[in-house]
Amino acid sequence: MEQALLSWIGALASIPTEVVWLAGATLSGLISIHILLRKREVGAAIGWIGLVWLAPLFGSALYALFGVNRVTRRAQKLRIKPSRPNPADRAEEPEGPPLPERFRPLDRAVQRITALSLQAGNRIETLRNGDQVYPAMLAAIGEAQHSVALSSYIFRKDEIGRAFLSALEDAHHRGVAVRVLVDGIGSGYFFAAIYGGLRRRGVPVGRFMHSVLPWRMPFLNLRTHKKLLIVDGALAFTGGINIADENRVATNPPEPVRDVHFRIEGPVVAQLTAAFASDWAFVMDEDLEGPLWFPPLGPCGETQARVVTSGPDADLRKIELVVLEAITCARTSIRLMTPYFLPSEVLVSALSLAALRGLAVDVIIPMDSDHAVVDWATRAHVDPLLRSDVRIWLDDPPFDHAKLLVIDDAWCFIGSANWDTRSFRLNFELNVEAYDPGLARHLDAFMREKMSLRLTLEDLSRRDLPVRLRDAGVRLLLPYL
């Protein structure tokens, strides 16, 4: 075998230089054409073209793995069939009170972005950390009579993971239709313990964009980041919490992660179920239809809400566009909290302009997140915001993974999306917008408690030169952090 390998290397070495150069130039030229036709962002297009010409083989391989979006075709092919009733258009959906005049442009814009109508008659309850969230979710699974749909980016087979595994197995054995989606990387690429455990127990489970076949691996950079549980098509949980022991803060885990999750009832749950059904069809090529998954839903609260999904398919940039529209429509205040803060230049400009026109703009980020590289890049990224009087606050440890946005003390945006390019452009995400002054006041008070230590321009200028160079260098990876 060694002799054969040496012969193969010798054969490659004997290829004329002109042939090698011509092959590399041809490959680079073809890929450059693809980039020019497919990449809308000028900076990304220039970067990829430069890479494939400087290193044709290496650059082409990287572009094939991380630069080509093949999801659009597959997502459209497997999207829910038109025969499914549109939950947003049901005749029995209640009509809510008219929105205040200042929010009507935002409502019109989001309806056009999402093609979903605002749903009245919902109730949204805030739950803090896994200590409150997991018992409520497990109880709901235990009481399920018809269906359980669960999607999670991280689903570990630790103590709480095994509790969910048992609850899902029990529901399956008593005749409940159970469907579980886990991310193909977030929940383990090589050793997916939960996935294997569910399969061995006969519970239908899918792995989102996972394959060990080399020709099916260009999806490594595109993940489902959604956290969603829907029981009997009528009760939903969503927000930022994965399924892992680290979220049970009261048990004092080695690296605790605080977070916020939401319990939702009302007509908007049908939109959440439709989002899960679309993902399930995408992964498993099975439609979820009928009253088992989409029962009639009456009003049970006063909140008007709508689901906003986003991903590198037909939903590209929808969450980012909704955020931009909300910032543009804001009149008095913008307050947001996110574990990772690396917004695009467009969002940086929008926040800066909001502060310059006199709005109170507050951004709350962790003092130290669970990804030091992101913290470094953030310090090199926020200078324009601070110069525009956007106030950035550092939250004390332990790390808080909550993602919240409140506009004008009335409009809320909650869910799985962080404020970075990965969430806005690469990941499959799910957020919920809610017009609810009561919920807004509650979330606003929660965020205000964290506004004690302010990051200033002086703090950034005191960094040593090597640190500033490190931070600025890492910031170049912004599209993939």
C-alpha positions, 0 to 999 in steps of 0.5 A: 500500500505504501508503494502504491501511495508513493506511485500516486504522489509521483504521478501527481508530481509529474503533472505539468505546472501549466495543467495544474495552473489551468485547472486551478484557474478554471475551478476558481473562475467557476466558483467566482461565477457562482459567488457573483450570482449568489452572494448579495453581500459585497464584503462576503462576495469579495472575501470568498472570491479572494480566497478561491483565487489565492488558494483554489483547492482550499478556498473551494473546499471551504466555500463548498462547506460553508459558503453554498446555501443548498437549503433553499431548494430542499426547504421549499421542496419539503415545505408544508403542502398547500392542503394544510389549513392555514392556522393564521386564517381560521374563521374562529380566531378572535379579533383583538382591540385595535393597536395604538396608532404608533404600532400600526405601521409595525404590524403592517410590516411584520404581516408582510414579512411573515405572511402571518396575521396577528393573533389575539386572545393569548396568554404568555407567562414568564418562567425563569431558569430551568428550575421553573421551566423544566417542571412545567414542561415535564408536567405538560408532557405528563398530562398530554393526551394527543400530541407532543412536539419538542425541538431543542438545539442542545438536549443532553443525556444528563439528569434532566435530559433523562427525565425528559427522555422518560417523560417522552417515552411514557407519553409515546407508550400511552398512545400520544403522538410524539415527535422530537427534533434535535440539532445534528451538531448542538445535541451531539454530532458523533455521540448523540445520546438522546437521539439514540435513546429515543430511537431505541425506545421507539419514539419518532426523532429526527436529527436536523441537518446531520449526515456523515456522508462527505457529499452531504456535509455542506450544512455544518454551519446551518443549525436549528437553534429553536427551543420549542415544546407544544402539547396537544396543539394548545400549550407551548413553551419557547424561549432560550432554554436548552435541555441541560443540567446547567440551566438548573441554577438552584442545584449549583451546577459547575457552570450555571446558565440563567435564562428566560422561557415562556409558557404560551396559550391561545390561538398563536400556538397554531403558528408555533405548531406550524413552525415545528411541522415545517421543520419536521417535514424538512427533516423527516418528510412527514406531514403533521396534519389534522386536529391531533396537531391543529385543534380549534383554539379559543381565546384565553388571554389579552395578548396579541402575538405572532410567530416570526421564523428565520433561517437560510431558506425562504425565511432568510433575515425575517427576524432581523427585518422585524427587529429593524422595523421595530427600531425604526418605529420606536418613539421613546425607548428600546431596551434589549438583552442578549447573551451574544451581541455582534449585530450587523452594521445595519443594526448598529446604524439603526440603534445609533440613529435611534439614540441620536434622535433622543430615544433611551437605548439600553443594551444588556450583555454578560460581563463574561459569556460562555464564549470568550471569543465572542466577548473579545469581538464585542468589545471591538464592535460597539464603539459606534454605539457608545459614541451615539449614546447607546448605553451598554450594560454588563450583567454580573455572573453567572452567565445569563442566556436570555434574549429579550427586546422591549420597545416603547414599554408595550411591544415585546420580542422573545424567543431563540435568536441572539443579536449576531449574524449567526442567529439573524442569517445562518441559524433556523430561529423562532421568535414571538412578537407580543403587544402586551404592556403588562408583559413589557413592564415585567420584562422591562423591570427584569432588565432594569435590575441588571443595569448597574455596571455600564461599559464606557468608551474609557473602558475600551480605550484602557485596553492594552494594544495587544488586547485591542489587536486581538479583539479587532482580529477576532471581530473579522470572524463576525459572520460566523461567531 
